[in-house]
């Protein structure tokens, strides 16, 4: 291990807690998948069964949002392997031992697999919520006999309630891995960013070769992209779900029977969390990504100020 030159307690803390957070993330991922494996399979089966439900004529248009998300899915699949390749390059450069590589590779394989599983589940939720929203809008904008339309709305309400139950189960199963993944990304990004700043503008924090710094930066960029892709997909799914909920609560049908059904529907959902979130408090969306980036910038600024004496290149 190379000697670390720093006076910043925050930098020292980031270095010391990195392996602890990584181990907790691996353990929580394995525990969640092992503990809830039957629920995960049931959750996926429910989503696939709901996907096969035909509401109304469903027009699947290849709009810009869908095309960008399909590109995101392809890129997400492609980026599963490069992290292992980068770790192999680090071994070739002589910066990590083979045992350390095996531990890191195993940990990243577990975490990446669980993250991809979560991505696939949220992808299914997004697909189904988009289909439901388009079908519901088609139903309300095409007149038909009131009994038939009311029956369709009640059917969609029941299916939507099943979808909300699925989302709440998802939040329970993956709450610890998601939370620890966010902590890990913040910690790793702060340390990597500060290390690169020290290399560019001052005395290096840890003396490595330039290729090693590039590999470490690429690993960190991939982790950030994983969080961004998950947040983007979750944000779109949450948006469709909120739109469906508003349509079902306030439909354009002015009938007492519809109003009574909507009151019952609202009471059923009043204690439910309709968004993909962590501990029911922090919603997984793009706002969370912006908050993470803002906090990372503030922490890096504090780390630079604490070690300002090492920032002089003279």
N, C-alpha and C positions, 0 to 999 in steps of 0.2 A: 504494500500500500504506500502510495506516495505521500510525503508530508504535506499537511494542509496549513497554508499561511493565511490566518484570519484572526481578527479581534472581535468579529461580530458573533454575539451569542446566538442570534437567529440563524446565521449560516451554519454554525456548529450544531445547532439543534436539528436543522434540516438534514444534515449528513447523518446524525446519530439515529434519527427516527425513521430514516428511509427503509432500512431492512425490516424494522418492526412493522411499519405500515404494509410493506409488501407481503410479509408473512401473514398478517391479519387478513389481508385481501385474499390471499390464496386459501387460507383456512375457511373464511366466510363463504367463498365461492364454492368450495368443495362441500361444505356443510349444507348450504342452501340447495344445491343440486341433489345431494344424497337424501336430505331430510324431506324435501318436497318433490321427489322425482315423480311420484304418482300424480300429484297435483299438476305438475308441469305437463305431463302427458295428457291428463284430462283437459287442461287449459287449452293445449294445442288442438285436441280433438274437438272441443267446443267451438273454437274459432273456425276450424275447417267445416264443421257442420253448419255453423251460422253463415259461412261463406257460400254454401250451396243453396241457401234460402233464396227464393225468387220473390221479390216484393212487387215490382212493377217492371215494365220493359226497361232494362238497364243499358244505357248508352255509355259505353266506355270510351271516352274521348281522350286522345293522346294530347293533352294540353301541356303547356310548358312545365307546370309543376310536376306532373307525372313523369315526363321525360327526364327532368333533372333528378328526380328520386330514383329512377331506374339506373341512371348513371352513377348516383351515389351508392346504390346497392352493388353494382359491378365493381366500383372502386373499393368498396368495403371488403368484398370477397378477395380482390387481387392483393390487398395490403395485409393479408393474414400471414404470408410467408416472409416478406422482406425483413421483419424484425429478427428472425432466426439467422438470416443471412448476415445481417449487420453484426450480430453477436459472434458469428464465426470469424468475421473480419477482425473483430477486436481480439480474438484469440490469436489470430495470425500476427497481429501487431504486437502481441506479447503483453497486453495490458490487463488481461484477466486469465486466471488459471482455468484448466479444463473442468475441475470440480465446481468452481464458482460458476462457470458457464453452464454446466449441467443443471445446477440449482436454479439459475435465472431462466434458462430455457424451459424447464419444467413449470416454473411459476408463470411465465408469460403464456405458455401453452394453455394452462388451466384458466387464467384470467381472460385471455383472448377468446377461448371457446365459450365461456359463460357469457362474455360480452356479445359475442355473435349470436348465441341463443336468445339473449334478450332482444337484440336487434331484429331477429326473425319474428319473435312474438309481437313486438311493436309494429313491425311491418304488416303482419296479418291484421292487427287492430286497425291500422290506418286504411288498409285496403277495404275492410268491411265497413268502417265508418264512412268512407267516401261513397261506397256503393249505397249505403243506407240513406245518406244525405241526398244523393241524386234521385233515388227512387221516391223519397218522401216529397221532394220538391215537385217531381213529376206528378205525383198523386194529387197534391193540393192545387196544382195549376191546370188540371184537366178535369172539368166537371163530370160527375157521374152521380147515380142515385145515392141519396144520403145514407141509407142503411149500409150499402156496400162500402162507401167511403169511411164511415164510422168503424166498420169492422176492420178495414185495412189499418186505420190509425191505431186501434186497440192492439192489433197484432204487432205492429211496429213498436208500440210502447213495451210490450212484453219482451220482444227481442232486444230492445235497447236496454231494458233492465238486466237482462242476462249479460249483455256486453259490459255494463257497469260492474256487475259482480266479478266478471273476468278481470277487469282492470284492478279492482281492489285485491283480488288474489295475487295478481302480478306484483302489486306494491308490497304485499306482505312477504312474498317469496324472495324478492331481489332487493329488499331495503338495505340490508347490510353491505352486500357487494357494491351497490351503486354509491352508497355513502362513502365507503372506504376507497372506492375508485376515484371519486372526486378529490378526497384528501390526498391520495397518492399523486394525482396529476398536478395539483397545486404545489405540493412539496417538491416534486421532481422538476417542474417547470421553473420554479423560483431558483432552485439550485443550479440548474443548467443555464438559465439566463444570466445569473450572476457570474457563473464560471466563465461564460463567453465574454461578458463585459470586462472581466478582469484580464482575459487574454488579449482583448483588443486595445483597451485603454490603460492597462497598468500591469502590475506584476501578477503572473498566473497564480490562481488559487491552488491548482494541482498541476504539476508539470507533466503534461502528456504531449504526444505528437499532434500535429495539425489534423491528421487523418482520424485520430481518436476523437478529437473534439467534434469533427463533422459527423462521425457515427453516433456519438451521444446525442447531438442535436437532432439527427434524423429520427432516432428512437423516440425522443420527446415529441417531435412533430407528429409522429404516427399516433402516439397516445392522445394528443390534443385532437387529432382528426377523429379518433374513435369517439371521444366525448362529443365533439361537434355533430357527427353524423347521427348519434343516438339522440341528441337534443333536438336536432332539426326534424327528424322523423317523429319524435314524440310531440313536438310543438304542433306539427300539422295534424296529427291524430287528435290531440286535445282540441284544436280549433274546430275540426269536423264534429266532434262529440258535443261541444258547447253549442254549435249551430243547430244540430239535431235536437238538443234539449230545448232550445228556445223555440224552435218550430213546433215541437210537441206540446210545449206549455201554452203557447199562444198561437194556435192555428187560426186560419181565416174562416173557419166554420163557426157560425153563430147559432149554436144549439145548446140547450140545457144539458142534454146527455153528454155532449162533448166537454162542457165545462165541468161537470161532475167527475168525469174520467180524468180530466187534467188536474183537478184538485187532489184526487186520490194518487195520481202519478207523482205530483209534487211532494206529497207527504211521504211517499215511499222513498224518494230520493233526497229528502232534506238532511238525513244523517249520513249520506253516502259521499265518498270522494269520487268525483267524476273524471279527475285528471290523473295522468301517470306522474307519480310524485315519490319523494323520499320521506318516510314517516308521516305522510299526509300533510306535511308542512311546506316543503320545498318542491315546487312543480318543476319537472324536467322539461325545459324548453329553451329557446334561444336567449331569453332574459337571464337564465341561470348561467349560460356561457359568458355573456357580457359581464355579469357580476364576478365570475371566476377570473376573467381576464383583468378586470379593474383591481381586484384584490391582489393578483399576482404582481401587477405593476407597482402597487403601493408597497408590497413586501420587498420587491427588488430594489426600489428606491431607498427603503430603510436599510437594506443590507449594504448598498453602495455608500450611504452616508456613514454607516458604522465603520467601514473599512476604507474611508477616504484616503488614509495615509498610503495605502497601496495602489491608489489609482493614478499616481503621478508616473509618467513614462520617462521622466528625466533621470 
